[in-house]
Amino acid sequence: MKKFIFALTLILSPCVADAGQLLSYLYARKFCELAAAGVDLNDARKIAIAEATVSSGSSVQVNYNGKKVNADTLQAVIAVSKMCPQYMK
């Protein structure tokens, strides 16, 4: 559970919140692909965010463990935890 919350905080950033909507499975697929290729995890996150964010639409805010988070970001973390849990730090 701690890994999950930590991963969520790593993805949450002003660039994601202000840029539009994060496509969760596209993010997870790109992140897992880059991480498996040996790309630094922070760089893999940045690249995945850049490729999986669309400018149209806005994310819905949800409460998760007492904090407001973007639903699309939460879904992206869940997708990564299913696709490549070994990279959840």
C-alpha positions in Angstrom: 0.0 0.0 0.0 2.8 2.4 0.8 4.3 1.8 -2.7 0.9 2.6 -4.2 0.6 5.9 -2.3 4.2 6.8 -3.1 3.7 6.2 -6.8 0.6 8.3 -6.8 2.5 11.2 -5.3 5.2 10.9 -7.9 2.8 11.2 -10.7 0.8 14.0 -9.2 2.4 17.2 -10.3 1.3 20.6 -11.6 2.2 19.6 -15.1 -0.4 16.8 -15.0 -3.0 18.7 -13.2 -2.9 21.7 -15.5 -2.3 20.0 -18.8 -5.6 18.2 -19.3 -6.5 14.6 -18.9 -4.1 11.7 -18.4 -5.0 8.6 -20.4 -4.3 6.0 -17.8 -3.6 2.8 -19.9 -1.5 4.7 -22.4 0.5 6.1 -19.5 0.9 2.7 -18.0 1.9 1.0 -21.2 4.5 3.7 -22.1 5.9 3.8 -18.5 6.2 0.0 -18.3 7.8 -0.2 -21.7 10.4 2.4 -20.9 11.1 1.1 -17.4 11.6 -2.4 -18.8 14.1 -1.0 -21.3 16.1 0.4 -18.5 15.1 4.1 -18.6 15.4 5.9 -15.3 12.0 5.7 -13.6 11.6 9.4 -13.2 12.4 9.9 -16.9 10.0 7.1 -17.8 7.3 8.9 -15.8 8.0 12.2 -17.5 7.9 10.7 -21.0 4.8 8.7 -20.3 3.0 11.8 -18.9 4.0 13.8 -22.0 2.7 11.1 -24.4 -0.4 10.2 -22.5 -1.8 13.6 -21.7 -4.5 15.2 -23.9 -5.3 18.8 -23.7 -9.0 18.4 -23.9 -11.1 17.4 -21.0 -10.5 17.8 -17.3 -10.0 15.2 -14.6 -12.5 14.5 -11.9 -11.3 15.0 -8.4 -11.8 12.0 -6.0 -10.9 11.5 -2.3 -8.3 8.8 -1.8 -6.9 8.2 1.7 -8.2 11.6 2.8 -6.6 13.5 0.0 -8.1 14.9 -3.2 -6.5 13.5 -6.3 -7.3 13.4 -10.0 -9.2 10.3 -10.9 -7.2 9.8 -14.1 -3.9 9.9 -12.1 -5.3 7.4 -9.6 -6.3 5.1 -12.5 -2.9 5.4 -14.1 -1.2 4.2 -10.8 -3.7 1.3 -10.7 -2.9 0.4 -14.3 0.9 0.5 -13.6 0.4 -1.7 -10.5 -1.3 -4.3 -12.7 0.9 -4.0 -15.8 4.3 -3.8 -14.2 4.2 -3.9 -10.4 7.9 -4.5 -10.2 8.4 -0.8 -11.0 6.2 0.5 -8.2 8.7 2.3 -5.9 
